[in-house]
Amino acid sequence: MNPATSSLLDLFPDAAFRHRMRFQPGTVAAFFGRTPNHDALLAERRRWLDADASAYVGALPEGAALLDEALALLRSPEILDADFPAHPPAEPCEKAEALGRCLEPDFMLLRPDESGTFRLVAGCVCFPSSWSLAEKMGHPLEFIHGVVPELNAQLARPIHMFLAKLAPGEASLRSNWGLSRSPELNQHPSRRLRRLDATVEMDEVWLRVEHQILVRLPQTGGILFGIRLANYPLSELQHDAELKHRFRLALETMSEAMADYKSIAIARAKLVALLG
C-alpha cells in the first residue's frame, strides 16, 4: 500500500458509486491548526483576496453574530496567524476577510432560520472547486447542493437532521472528491481553467479532495463549516492496485448526471482507459 494514498481508500468503497453521509468525530484545533504549509497557503490566499476580495468573501448582516462566535472559537496562537488584528474590523465582510487572510482552510457560516433551515450567511472561500460564494450567499443547503444530481433526493433530510442534532461545540469530519485538469487550489469559475476532456493524459489529471468540518456554535446555534484541500496526481493512484480498482469502479458506475456534475462526463472513457 502506498502511504501517500492509503488514506484515500475510505473515499472509494469497493462498491458502485453512491452518495454517502459518513462523518467522523474531530476537533477544531486539529482541523484549523497550522500545518508545515502555513506560510505558502496564507500567501496564496492573500494573493487572491488582494486581487478581488468580493469574489471570495461574503457576509450578510445576520452573519455578524456567527462571525463573532466563530472568531472567539478560532482565536488561539495555534490556529490564527500572528498577523490577525487584535481588534478586528466591526463590519461583517471585513471581519470575514480578516479571518480568511489568517486561516489556512476556507470557511462558511450557516445560520438556522425560523423553520430550522440552515442558510449561508458568511464566509471566505479562496479555493473553491468551480463554484462562486457570491451565488450561494443567503441560500439554504438545498440551493447550495441543488446542482448536485440526486443529492437532495438521497441526503437532504438526513443532512438537516444531522445538523439539528449536532451538539453545541461538537465537531464532525467528512471528505468529498472531484477531478481537475489543474493542481491550482483556486478554481473559481471566473478563472476559466482548462477542463477535462477526451484528450486528457495521465499527467494532467488531479484528484481533488475536500476535507470538511462541521462545528455547532453553542450561542447562535449556527454551523461553522471548514474546507481543507488536498491534491493528488492521478498517476499516484497507478501504484496502488486496490485504490486504482476502487477509483475506476466509481468512475464506471456513477450516473451520467453525476459524471457531468463532476466535469468528467466527456473525459470518463479516457480516464477509465488510463486506469486500465
VOBA-1610 file (N, C-alpha, C; in pm, whole numbers, padded with zeros to 5 digits, always signed):
BEGIN
Met+00084-00120+00000Met+00000+00000+00000Met+00088+00124+00000Asn+00060+00215-00089Asn+00134+00340-00098Asn+00094+00432+00017Pro+00185+00468+00108Pro+00148+00552+00222Pro+00087+00685+00181Ala+00126+00738+00067Ala+00077+00869+00025Ala-00070+00865-00014Thr-00120+00746-00051Thr-00259+00736-00099Thr-00345+00641-00017Ser-00287+00572+00080Ser-00364+00473+00156Ser-00481+00536+00229Ser-00469+00663+00271Ser-00576+00729+00344Ser-00696+00757+00254Leu-00680+00743+00122Leu-00789+00772+00029Leu-00886+00656+00013Leu-00852+00540+00065Leu-00938+00423+00046Leu-01078+00445+00099Asp-01091+00519+00210Asp-01222+00543+00268Asp-01312+00623+00174Leu-01251+00700+00084Leu-01331+00778-00011Leu-01393+00691-00119Phe-01334+00576-00143Phe-01376+00491-00254Phe-01407+00350-00205Pro-01529+00325-00160Pro-01566+00190-00117Pro-01564+00094-00236Asp-01547-00033-00208Asp-01543-00134-00313Asp-01687-00170-00352Ala-01756-00073-00409Ala-01897-00088-00445Ala-01932+00019-00547Ala-02050+00005-00607Ala-02096+00103-00705Ala-02107+00241-00640Phe-02086+00344-00721Phe-02088+00480-00670Phe-02225+00518-00615Arg-02225+00587-00501Arg-02346+00646-00446Arg-02305+00756-00349His-02399+00847-00319His-02374+00949-00218His-02368+00883-00082Arg-02274+00928-00001Arg-02264+00874+00135Arg-02258+00990+00234Met-02328+00975+00344Met-02318+01073+00451Met-02245+01007+00568Arg-02115+01016+00563Arg-02033+00950+00663Arg-01952+01055+00736Phe-01970+01062+00867Phe-01900+01160+00950Phe-01816+01089+01055Gln-01707+01155+01092Gln-01621+01106+01200Gln-01597+01221+01298Pro-01577+01190+01426Pro-01551+01297+01522Pro-01418+01366+01494Gly-01412+01495+01521Gly-01290+01572+01501Gly-01280+01683+01602Thr-01177+01766+01586Thr-01159+01880+01676Thr-01128+02003+01593Val-01170+02118+01644Val-01143+02245+01577Val-00992+02269+01570Ala-00921+02241+01678Ala-00777+02267+01682Ala-00702+02187+01577Ala-00738+02059+01562Ala-00668+01975+01466Ala-00699+02016+01323Phe-00824+02053+01295Phe-00862+02086+01158Phe-00810+02223+01116Phe-00827+02322+01200Phe-00790+02459+01165Phe-00645+02494+01203Gly-00578+02406+01277Gly-00443+02436+01322Gly-00343+02448+01209Arg-00231+02510+01239Arg-00129+02534+01138Arg-00062+02404+01092Thr-00023+02403+00965Thr+00049+02291+00906Thr+00185+02341+00856Pro+00272+02250+00812Pro+00401+02295+00757Pro+00387+02386+00635Asn+00270+02384+00568Asn+00248+02468+00451Asn+00184+02602+00486His+00186+02639+00613His+00113+02756+00660His+00147+02883+00580Asp+00274+02914+00570Asp+00313+03039+00504Asp+00273+03040+00357Ala+00293+02928+00289Ala+00258+02921+00147Ala+00108+02932+00126Leu+00030+02867+00211Leu-00115+02872+00198Leu-00168+03014+00220Leu-00117+03080+00324Leu-00163+03217+00350Leu-00121+03313+00240Ala-00002+03293+00186Ala+00042+03379+00075Ala-00051+03362-00045Glu-00092+03239-00073Glu-00183+03214-00185Glu-00320+03274-00159Arg-00369+03258-00036Arg-00500+03315-00003Arg-00498+03467-00017Arg-00395+03530+00036Arg-00387+03676+00033Arg-00368+03729-00109Arg-00304+03649-00192Arg-00289+03688-00333Arg-00426+03708-00398Trp-00517+03616-00375Trp-00649+03625-00438Trp-00737+03729-00370Leu-00724+03742-00241Leu-00801+03844-00170Leu-00755+03985-00209Asp-00627+04001-00231Asp-00575+04130-00277Asp-00626+04161-00418Ala-00639+04057-00499Ala-00682+04077-00638Ala-00829+04116-00647Asp-00916+04047-00570Asp-01059+04076-00577Asp-01129+04008-00459Ala-01128+04074-00345Ala-01187+04014-00224Ala-01335+03984-00242Ser-01406+04062-00321Ser-01550+04041-00337Ser-01584+03908-00401Ala-01489+03849-00473Ala-01513+03719-00536Ala-01502+03604-00437Tyr-01437+03628-00324Tyr-01407+03519-00232Tyr-01462+03539-00091Val-01517+03657-00063Val-01566+03689+00071Val-01711+03736+00062Gly-01791+03698+00160Gly-01927+03747+00166Gly-01979+03739+00308Ala-02069+03831+00343Ala-02132+03828+00475Ala-02261+03909+00471Leu-02367+03852+00523Leu-02493+03921+00539Leu-02501+03978+00680Pro-02586+04078+00704Pro-02597+04133+00840Pro-02627+04027+00945Glu-02710+03928+00910Glu-02744+03824+01008Glu-02628+03729+01035Gly-02518+03746+00962Gly-02400+03664+00989Gly-02306+03724+01091Ala-02334+03847+01137Ala-02242+03916+01227Ala-02218+03840+01356Ala-02327+03792+01419Ala-02313+03722+01546Ala-02238+03590+01528Leu-02260+03523+01417Leu-02189+03397+01392Leu-02041+03421+01369Leu-02007+03531+01300Leu-01867+03565+01281Leu-01798+03590+01414Asp-01866+03662+01504Asp-01808+03688+01636Asp-01786+03559+01712Glu-01883+03469+01704Glu-01869+03343+01779Glu-01762+03254+01717Ala-01755+03250+01585Ala-01650+03171+01520Ala-01513+03227+01553Leu-01500+03359+01554Leu-01373+03422+01587Leu-01330+03387+01729Ala-01424+03389+01824Ala-01391+03354+01961Ala-01343+03209+01970Leu-01403+03122+01888Leu-01366+02980+01888Leu-01228+02958+01827Leu-01195+03037+01725Leu-01071+03015+01650Leu-00954+03099+01700Arg-00979+03192+01791Arg-00873+03282+01835Arg-00777+03210+01930Ser-00674+03153+01872Ser-00566+03091+01950Ser-00439+03095+01867Pro-00322+03099+01932Pro-00195+03106+01858Pro-00172+02985+01768Glu-00234+02871+01801Glu-00214+02750+01721Glu-00295+02753+01592Ile-00394+02843+01585Ile-00483+02846+01468Ile-00464+02973+01388Leu-00489+03089+01448Leu-00484+03214+01374Leu-00341+03262+01354Asp-00315+03312+01235Asp-00184+03367+01206Asp-00156+03488+01296Ala-00029+03511+01323Ala+00009+03622+01411Ala-00031+03758+01356Asp-00058+03766+01225Asp-00098+03893+01164Asp-00243+03929+01190Phe-00319+03838+01251Phe-00460+03870+01274Phe-00470+03986+01373Pro-00549+04088+01339Pro-00553+04209+01424Pro-00611+04182+01562Ala-00554+04245+01663Ala-00606+04231+01799Ala-00748+04284+01808His-00778+04385+01729His-00913+04442+01724His-00961+04436+01580Pro-01024+04325+01541Pro-01066+04307+01402Pro-01174+04406+01362Pro-01195+04424+01232Pro-01298+04518+01185Pro-01436+04479+01237Ala-01522+04577+01254Ala-01658+04550+01302Ala-01751+04511+01188Glu-01725+04563+01068Glu-01812+04533+00955Glu-01800+04386+00917Pro-01912+04312+00900Pro-01906+04167+00880Pro-01819+04122+00764Cys-01830+04186+00647Cys-01749+04143+00533Cys-01600+04161+00561Glu-01565+04272+00623Glu-01425+04297+00655Glu-01374+04198+00759Lys-01459+04162+00854Lys-01419+04065+00955Lys-01400+03926+00892Ala-01490+03889+00800Ala-01476+03761+00731Ala-01348+03759+00649Glu-01315+03870+00584Glu-01192+03875+00507Glu-01070+03866+00598Ala-01073+03934+00711Ala-00960+03927+00805Ala-00936+03784+00850Leu-01044+03711+00878Leu-01029+03569+00915Leu-00973+03489+00798Gly-01026+03515+00677Gly-00981+03442+00560Gly-00835+03466+00526Arg-00781+03578+00566Arg-00640+03608+00542Arg-00547+03536+00639Cys-00601+03488+00750Cys-00515+03434+00856Cys-00547+03288+00891Leu-00642+03227+00822Leu-00672+03085+00840Leu-00625+03007+00718Glu-00577+02887+00740Glu-00541+02801+00627Glu-00663+02749+00552Pro-00766+02697+00619Pro-00882+02645+00546Pro-00978+02757+00507Asp-01060+02729+00407Asp-01175+02812+00378Asp-01279+02788+00486Phe-01374+02883+00500Phe-01481+02863+00598Phe-01610+02927+00550Met-01720+02870+00595Met-01853+02927+00573Met-01930+02917+00704Leu-02029+03003+00720Leu-02113+03003+00838Leu-02259+02990+00797Leu-02328+02893+00857Leu-02467+02863+00826Leu-02553+02895+00948Arg-02661+02966+00925Arg-02749+03009+01035Arg-02887+02948+01016Pro-02944+02888+01121Pro-03079+02833+01108Pro-03183+02945+01112Asp-03279+02941+01020Asp-03387+03039+01023Asp-03501+02990+01111Glu-03616+03061+01107Glu-03727+03027+01196Glu-03779+02885+01174Ser-03764+02834+01053Ser-03813+02699+01022Ser-03708+02591+01049Gly-03587+02634+01091Gly-03480+02538+01114Gly-03395+02512+00992Thr-03423+02583+00882Thr-03345+02567+00760Thr-03212+02643+00772Phe-03103+02576+00744Phe-02971+02638+00755Phe-02937+02713+00627Arg-02904+02842+00642Arg-02871+02927+00529Arg-02730+02982+00542Leu-02665+02998+00428Leu-02530+03053+00424Leu-02535+03203+00449Val-02467+03251+00555Val-02474+03393+00591Val-02337+03462+00592Ala-02227+03387+00585Ala-02095+03450+00583Ala-01991+03346+00543Gly-01877+03394+00495Gly-01770+03302+00462Gly-01657+03366+00385Cys-01548+03291+00374Cys-01435+03329+00291Cys-01385+03202+00224Val-01403+03193+00094Val-01367+03073+00018Val-01272+03114-00094Cys-01143+03100-00068Cys-01040+03138-00166Cys-01008+03025-00264Phe-01042+02901-00224Phe-01006+02784-00306Phe-01130+02704-00344Pro-01227+02767-00413Pro-01349+02695-00450Pro-01323+02593-00560Ser-01404+02489-00561Ser-01398+02388-00666Ser-01503+02419-00772Ser-01475+02521-00851Ser-01560+02561-00964Ser-01698+02609-00922Trp-01705+02683-00811Trp-01831+02746-00771Trp-01802+02882-00709Ser-01907+02963-00701Ser-01892+03101-00654Ser-01964+03122-00522Leu-01894+03172-00422Leu-01953+03200-00292Leu-02067+03301-00305Ala-02048+03402-00387Ala-02149+03508-00401Ala-02283+03452-00447Glu-02280+03351-00534Glu-02403+03293-00587Glu-02477+03210-00481Lys-02407+03164-00378Lys-02469+03080-00275Lys-02515+03161-00153Met-02468+03283-00138Met-02492+03360-00016Met-02641+03381+00008Gly-02685+03353+00131Gly-02823+03371+00171Gly-02914+03255+00139His-02864+03157+00067His-02948+03046+00025His-02937+02926+00121Pro-03038+02842+00124Pro-03035+02724+00211Pro-02950+02613+00152Leu-02929+02510+00233Leu-02849+02396+00188Leu-02904+02334+00061Glu-03036+02332+00047Glu-03096+02273-00072Glu-03050+02344-00198Phe-03034+02477-00190Phe-02987+02553-00306Phe-02838+02530-00326Ile-02763+02531-00217Ile-02618+02514-00228Ile-02585+02380-00292His-02661+02275-00256His-02638+02141-00312His-02732+02110-00427Gly-02814+02208-00466Gly-02917+02179-00565Gly-02863+02131-00698Val-02740+02173-00733Val-02685+02134-00862Val-02624+01994-00858Val-02616+01934-00739Val-02556+01801-00728Val-02663+01697-00759Pro-02650+01622-00868Pro-02753+01526-00904Pro-02780+01426-00793Glu-02907+01405-00764Glu-02956+01304-00670Glu-02925+01333-00524Leu-02847+01439-00494Leu-02809+01460-00355Leu-02929+01494-00268Asn-03011+01589-00312Asn-03126+01626-00230Asn-03218+01507-00210Ala-03241+01430-00316Ala-03331+01316-00305Ala-03280+01213-00206Gln-03148+01194-00201Gln-03091+01090-00116Gln-03058+01139+00025Leu-03007+01262+00036Leu-02946+01302+00162Leu-02999+01430+00224Ala-03088+01503+00158Ala-03130+01633+00211Ala-03188+01620+00351Arg-03283+01529+00370Arg-03345+01514+00502Arg-03244+01465+00606Pro-03162+01361+00577Pro-03061+01320+00676Pro-02963+01431+00713Ile-02925+01517+00616Ile-02831+01625+00645Ile-02894+01724+00743His-03019+01762+00718His-03086+01856+00809His-03101+01795+00948Met-03135+01667+00955Met-03148+01601+01085Met-03014+01595+01156Phe-02909+01568+01080Phe-02776+01562+01141Phe-02736+01697+01198Leu-02755+01805+01121Leu-02717+01937+01169Leu-02799+01977+01290Ala-02928+01944+01288Ala-03014+01980+01401Ala-02973+01909+01529Lys-02919+01788+01515Lys-02882+01708+01632Lys-02737+01727+01674Leu-02659+01798+01594Leu-02518+01819+01628Leu-02509+01898+01759Ala-02442+01840+01857Ala-02436+01902+01989Ala-02351+02030+01985Pro-02387+02130+02067Pro-02307+02253+02074Pro-02160+02224+02104Gly-02072+02280+02023Gly-01929+02258+02040Gly-01878+02131+01975Glu-01968+02043+01930Glu-01926+01917+01869Glu-01878+01941+01727Ala-01773+01868+01686Ala-01716+01882+01552Ala-01719+01747+01482Ser-01762+01747+01356Ser-01767+01625+01275Ser-01694+01647+01144Leu-01628+01542+01098Leu-01546+01548+00977Leu-01604+01459+00868Arg-01587+01503+00744Arg-01618+01420+00628Arg-01528+01465+00514Ser-01526+01387+00405Ser-01445+01423+00289Ser-01524+01401+00161Asn-01486+01475+00059Asn-01551+01466-00072Asn-01441+01473-00177Trp-01468+01426-00298Trp-01364+01426-00400Trp-01417+01472-00536Gly-01324+01520-00618Gly-01352+01556-00755Gly-01224+01541-00836Leu-01232+01570-00964Leu-01116+01563-01052Leu-01096+01697-01121Ser-00972+01727-01152Ser-00940+01854-01216Ser-00824+01835-01313Arg-00818+01927-01408Arg-00705+01927-01501Arg-00595+02021-01452Ser-00613+02075-01335Ser-00515+02171-01281Ser-00492+02142-01133Pro-00368+02154-01086Pro-00342+02138-00943Pro-00364+02266-00864Glu-00407+02375-00931Glu-00425+02501-00860Glu-00536+02491-00757Leu-00514+02553-00641Leu-00614+02549-00535Leu-00736+02633-00570Asn-00715+02752-00623Asn-00825+02840-00658Asn-00879+02804-00795Gln-01000+02744-00795Gln-01063+02708-00922Gln-01199+02778-00933His-01198+02907-00901His-01318+02989-00916His-01359+02989-01064Pro-01490+02979-01091Pro-01533+02971-01232Pro-01489+03090-01316Ser-01467+03206-01254Ser-01425+03323-01332Ser-01286+03304-01392Arg-01210+03209-01342Arg-01074+03190-01394Arg-01072+03109-01524Arg-01180+03037-01550Arg-01194+02962-01675Arg-01074+02869-01699Leu-01040+02791-01599Leu-00930+02696-01614Leu-00968+02587-01713Arg-00869+02528-01773Arg-00892+02423-01874Arg-00963+02304-01810Arg-01065+02252-01877Arg-01145+02143-01822Arg-01097+02008-01873Leu-01139+01903-01805Leu-01111+01767-01851Leu-01190+01738-01977Asp-01126+01668-02072Asp-01196+01624-02192Asp-01130+01497-02243Ala-01171+01452-02359Ala-01124+01323-02411Ala-00977+01325-02454Thr-00914+01442-02455Thr-00773+01450-02494Thr-00679+01441-02374Val-00733+01433-02254Val-00651+01443-02134Val-00555+01323-02122Glu-00438+01349-02065Glu-00340+01244-02039Glu-00319+01230-01889Met-00257+01120-01850Met-00244+01086-01708Met-00181+01198-01627Asp-00077+01261-01680Asp-00005+01362-01601Asp-00079+01495-01594Glu-00200+01504-01655Glu-00279+01626-01649Glu-00395+01617-01551Val-00413+01504-01484Val-00532+01482-01402Val-00494+01481-01254Trp-00573+01552-01175Trp-00551+01562-01032Trp-00678+01522-00956Leu-00659+01437-00855Leu-00767+01405-00763Leu-00772+01516-00659Arg-00887+01582-00650Arg-00903+01700-00564Arg-00993+01660-00447Val-00936+01651-00328Val-01009+01604-00210Val-01039+01722-00118Glu-01166+01736-00083Glu-01208+01837+00014Glu-01230+01770+00149His-01147+01805+00246His-01169+01762+00384His-01253+01869+00453Gln-01363+01829+00513Gln-01460+01924+00566Gln-01483+01901+00715Ile-01515+02010+00786Ile-01551+02002+00927Ile-01681+02081+00948Leu-01768+02028+01033Leu-01892+02094+01073Leu-01891+02107+01224Val-01902+02231+01271Val-01896+02259+01414Val-02021+02337+01454Arg-02092+02290+01557Arg-02210+02362+01606Arg-02165+02473+01700Leu-02206+02595+01672Leu-02172+02710+01756Leu-02274+02718+01870Pro-02229+02712+01996Pro-02321+02699+02110Pro-02417+02816+02128Gln-02373+02939+02107Gln-02457+03054+02139Gln-02560+03085+02030Thr-02516+03089+01905Thr-02606+03123+01796Thr-02679+03002+01740Gly-02628+02882+01766Gly-02686+02762+01707Gly-02648+02743+01562Gly-02558+02829+01512Gly-02514+02819+01374Gly-02411+02709+01355Ile-02367+02694+01230Ile-02268+02592+01194Ile-02146+02659+01131Leu-02029+02627+01184Leu-01903+02664+01122Leu-01862+02548+01031Phe-01849+02577+00902Phe-01819+02476+00800Phe-01682+02509+00741Gly-01581+02424+00768Gly-01446+02446+00718Gly-01413+02350+00606Ile-01328+02395+00512Ile-01286+02313+00398Ile-01135+02323+00380Arg-01068+02209+00384Arg-00926+02200+00352Arg-00910+02117+00225Leu-00821+02159+00137Leu-00800+02091+00011Leu-00670+02011+00011Ala-00675+01897-00058Ala-00555+01819-00083Ala-00559+01772-00228Asn-00448+01784-00299Asn-00439+01743-00439Asn-00346+01624-00453Tyr-00387+01527-00536Tyr-00306+01410-00563Tyr-00299+01388-00714Pro-00180+01376-00772Pro-00172+01342-00914Pro-00236+01206-00939Leu-00315+01196-01045Leu-00378+01068-01075Leu-00274+00958-01094Ser-00156+00995-01138Ser-00051+00896-01160Ser-00013+00823-01031Glu-00034+00889-00915Glu-00003+00823-00788Glu-00095+00704-00762Leu-00218+00714-00811Leu-00313+00605-00790Leu-00271+00479-00865Gln-00193+00496-00971Gln-00149+00382-01051Gln-00065+00284-00971His-00002+00334-00864His+00090+00250-00787His+00021+00178-00673Asp-00109+00194-00660Asp-00185+00130-00552Asp-00299+00052-00617Ala-00282-00079-00630Ala-00376-00160-00708Ala-00518-00153-00652Glu-00533-00160-00520Glu-00666-00160-00460Glu-00734-00024-00479Leu-00660+00083-00457Leu-00717+00217-00475Leu-00753+00240-00621Lys-00668+00199-00712Lys-00697+00216-00855Lys-00823+00141-00894His-00838+00019-00843His-00958-00060-00871His-01084+00010-00821Arg-01081+00061-00699Arg-01199+00125-00640Arg-01232+00256-00712Phe-01128+00331-00746Phe-01150+00457-00815Phe-01209+00434-00953Arg-01157+00337-01024Arg-01211+00305-01156Arg-01356+00258-01144Leu-01388+00181-01042Leu-01525+00135-01021Leu-01619+00254-00999Ala-01574+00354-00922Ala-01655+00473-00901Ala-01681+00545-01033Leu-01578+00558-01116Leu-01594+00625-01244Leu-01692+00550-01334Glu-01682+00420-01335Glu-01763+00340-01426Glu-01910+00334-01384Thr-01938+00345-01255Thr-02074+00321-01207Thr-02151+00446-01169Met-02089+00563-01167Met-02165+00684-01136Met-02256+00719-01253Ser-02367+00783-01223Ser-02464+00819-01326Ser-02404+00921-01422Glu-02467+00931-01539Glu-02421+01029-01636Glu-02436+01171-01582Ala-02546+01195-01506Ala-02568+01327-01448Ala-02458+01361-01348Met-02418+01264-01266Met-02312+01289-01169Met-02178+01309-01239Ala-02149+01231-01341Ala-02025+01248-01417Ala-02020+01387-01480Asp-02136+01435-01527Asp-02141+01569-01585Asp-02119+01675-01477Tyr-02179+01655-01359Tyr-02161+01749-01248Tyr-02015+01758-01208Lys-01947+01645-01202Lys-01806+01642-01164Lys-01715+01680-01280Ser-01774+01720-01393Ser-01699+01766-01510Ser-01608+01658-01568Ile-01654+01533-01560Ile-01573+01424-01616Ile-01649+01344-01721Ala-01772+01385-01756Ala-01851+01305-01849Ala-01778+01288-01983Ile-01725+01397-02036Ile-01656+01389-02166Ile-01527+01310-02155Ala-01463+01317-02039Ala-01332+01252-02021Ala-01343+01112-01961Arg-01464+01071-01920Arg-01475+00947-01842Arg-01414+00826-01912Ala-01449+00804-02037Ala-01397+00687-02108Ala-01245+00690-02114Lys-01189+00807-02137Lys-01042+00818-02144Lys-00981+00792-02007Leu-01044+00844-01900Leu-00991+00823-01767Leu-00993+00675-01729Val-01102+00606-01762Val-01110+00463-01734Val-01002+00388-01810Ala-00978+00427-01935Ala-00874+00362-02014Ala-00736+00387-01955Leu-00713+00510-01907Leu-00584+00543-01847Leu-00557+00460-01723Leu-00664+00422-01653Leu-00650+00343-01531Leu-00648+00192-01559Gly-00661+00156-01685Gly-00670+00015-01722Gly-00538-00057-01705
//
